[in-house]
């Protein structure tokens, strides 16, 4: 049996264990912050919005299509979170 795609990508939070979540956050935090900052233009609000967007992304991650790039999906979550603010 071939190994699963998620098993080959330890930085993806497939099971939401602490190490994979830390790696995921470290890899994608700047993208979420920049997307939020672009809309709200306030550093402190953008940090809060990026945190909220990261939580939304982590909760929804199991349903993500692993064959597609994750960055546009994350940027959309951050932008929508900032717009809804």
C-alpha positions, -999 to +999 in steps of 0.1 A: +000+000+000+014+034-010+020+059+018-005+087+021+003+122+008-001+137+043+024+113+058+050+126+033+044+162+044+052+165+081+048+202+081+011+199+073-011+198+103-030+166+093-035+154+128-031+188+145-003+176+167+018+204+184+049+200+162+030+201+129+009+230+139+040+250+150+056+242+116+025+252+097+022+285+116+059+293+111+056+285+074+025+306+067+022+333+094+037+361+072+013+354+044-017+357+067-004+388+084+004+406+051-031+397+037-048+411+068-025+442+070-032+450+033-069+454+042-068+469+077-035+489+075-030+486+112-002+463+126-019+454+158-053+447+142-036+427+115-019+405+141-053+398+157-069+391+123-040+368+113-044+348+145-081+344+138-075+335+102-049+309+113-074+293+137-100+291+109-074+276+085-063+250+110-099+240+117-107+237+080-074+221+070-086+185+069-110+194+041-083+211+019-076+196-015-039+186-011-033+186-048-037+224-049-014+251-036-023+261-001-012+298-002-041+312-022-065+294+001-048+309+032-047+344+017-084+342+010-092+332+046-071+361+059-086+386+035-122+375+042-115+376+080-101+411+076-131+422+055-155+408+080-138+427+108 
